[in-house]
Amino acid sequence: MSACLPGLGQIYNRKYWKVPLVYAGLGGFGYFAWYTGSQYKTYKTAYIYRTDNDSSTIDDFPEYSDVQLKENVDFYRRYRDLNIILAAGFYVLNIIDASVDAHLFTFDVSDNISFRVQPSFHFAPAGRTVSRFGLSMNF
């Protein structure tokens, strides 16, 4: 269900407290991908205008050199791509979390976990005449 709509698997598994975390993570990575993408476009356009040798274009960043503009273009492209990859990874983790919760939903986590040692009687197999007494250990 989380593959169709992020957070829906957590709602189905009754882990309601995880839904805001899912949307905060996806929203955060999405926002930073959008922001770094818009900065990348701004600096890329400025770099293209600077290097087109056309005197009619307006230079929006006269305080930066050509090298600095190119470094800004590379910086914002790198972090835009990184945020897109991290958002995709977070989406996959959301799906994995919902799937694991669904598989472990009926897992017994009660406090009735014990270790018992008790006497036992082992019957002899067919053809043998000796039966044995012993101890059995149960977890």
C-alpha positions as CSV (number, residue, x, y, z in Angstrom):
1,M,0.0,0.0,0.0
2,S,2.9,2.4,0.7
3,A,4.1,1.9,-2.9
4,C,0.9,3.4,-4.1
5,L,0.6,6.2,-1.6
6,P,3.4,6.9,0.9
7,G,2.2,6.4,4.5
8,L,-0.8,4.3,3.5
9,G,1.0,1.0,4.5
10,Q,1.8,2.5,7.9
11,I,-1.9,3.5,8.4
12,Y,-2.9,0.0,7.4
13,N,-0.5,-1.5,10.0
14,R,-1.9,0.9,12.6
15,K,1.5,2.7,13.0
16,Y,-0.1,6.1,12.7
17,W,2.9,7.9,14.4
18,K,5.1,7.0,11.4
19,V,2.9,8.8,8.8
20,P,4.1,12.4,9.7
21,L,7.7,11.1,9.7
22,V,7.2,9.7,6.2
23,Y,5.8,12.9,4.8
24,A,8.3,15.1,6.7
25,G,11.2,13.1,5.1
26,L,9.8,13.1,1.6
27,G,8.8,16.8,1.9
28,G,12.2,17.7,3.2
29,F,14.1,15.9,0.4
30,G,11.6,17.2,-2.1
31,Y,12.0,20.8,-1.0
32,F,15.8,20.7,-1.0
33,A,15.7,19.0,-4.5
34,W,13.5,21.8,-5.7
35,Y,15.6,24.6,-4.1
36,T,18.9,23.3,-5.4
37,G,17.3,22.7,-8.8
38,S,16.1,26.3,-9.0
39,Q,19.5,27.6,-7.9
40,Y,21.2,25.3,-10.5
41,K,19.0,26.7,-13.3
42,T,19.7,30.3,-12.2
43,Y,23.4,29.9,-12.2
44,K,23.4,27.8,-15.4
45,T,21.5,30.5,-17.2
46,A,23.9,33.2,-15.8
47,Y,26.9,31.1,-16.9
48,I,25.4,30.7,-20.4
49,Y,24.7,34.4,-20.7
50,R,28.2,35.2,-19.5
51,T,29.9,32.9,-22.0
52,D,27.7,33.6,-25.1
53,N,29.8,36.7,-26.1
54,D,26.6,38.7,-26.8
55,S,26.8,42.3,-25.5
56,S,23.0,42.6,-25.3
57,T,22.6,40.0,-22.5
58,I,22.4,41.3,-18.9
59,D,24.9,39.8,-16.4
60,D,22.9,39.1,-13.2
61,F,26.0,38.1,-11.2
62,P,28.8,40.6,-12.0
63,E,30.4,39.9,-8.6
64,Y,31.2,36.3,-9.7
65,S,34.0,35.3,-12.1
66,D,33.4,32.7,-14.8
67,V,35.1,30.0,-12.7
68,Q,32.9,30.8,-9.7
69,L,29.7,30.6,-11.8
70,K,30.8,27.3,-13.1
71,E,31.6,26.0,-9.6
72,N,28.1,27.1,-8.4
73,V,26.5,25.3,-11.4
74,D,28.3,22.1,-10.5
75,F,27.6,22.5,-6.8
76,Y,23.9,22.9,-7.1
77,R,23.6,20.2,-9.8
78,R,25.4,17.8,-7.6
79,Y,23.2,18.5,-4.5
80,R,20.0,18.5,-6.6
81,D,20.9,15.0,-7.9
82,L,21.8,13.9,-4.4
83,N,18.5,15.0,-2.9
84,I,16.6,13.3,-5.7
85,I,18.5,10.0,-4.9
86,L,17.9,10.4,-1.2
87,A,14.2,11.1,-1.7
88,A,13.9,7.9,-3.8
89,G,15.8,5.9,-1.2
90,F,13.6,7.3,1.5
91,Y,10.5,6.3,-0.5
92,V,11.9,2.7,-0.9
93,L,12.6,2.6,2.9
94,N,9.0,3.6,3.5
95,I,7.8,0.7,1.4
96,I,10.2,-1.7,3.2
97,D,9.1,-0.5,6.6
98,A,5.4,-1.0,5.8
99,S,6.2,-4.5,4.4
100,V,8.2,-5.6,7.4
101,D,5.5,-4.2,9.8
102,A,2.8,-6.1,7.8
103,H,4.8,-9.4,8.0
104,L,5.5,-9.0,11.7
105,F,2.0,-7.8,12.6
106,T,0.9,-11.1,14.1
107,F,4.3,-11.9,15.7
108,D,3.9,-12.8,19.4
109,V,5.7,-10.3,21.5
110,S,4.0,-11.2,24.8
111,D,5.9,-11.4,28.1
112,N,5.2,-15.1,28.3
113,I,8.7,-16.1,27.2
114,S,10.1,-18.7,29.6
115,F,12.7,-21.4,30.0
116,R,11.4,-24.6,31.7
117,V,13.2,-27.7,32.7
118,Q,10.8,-30.6,33.5
119,P,11.0,-34.4,33.8
120,S,10.2,-36.4,30.7
121,F,9.7,-40.0,29.7
122,H,11.1,-41.3,26.4
123,F,9.4,-44.4,25.1
124,A,11.5,-47.1,23.5
125,P,11.3,-47.5,19.8
126,A,9.8,-50.7,18.4
127,G,12.0,-53.7,19.1
128,R,13.7,-52.2,22.1
129,T,12.7,-52.9,25.6
130,V,14.2,-50.1,27.6
131,S,12.4,-46.8,28.0
132,R,14.2,-43.9,29.5
133,F,13.5,-41.1,32.0
134,G,15.2,-37.7,31.5
135,L,14.9,-34.0,31.5
136,S,13.5,-31.9,28.8
137,M,14.2,-28.2,28.3
138,N,11.6,-26.0,26.7
139,F,12.0,-22.5,25.6
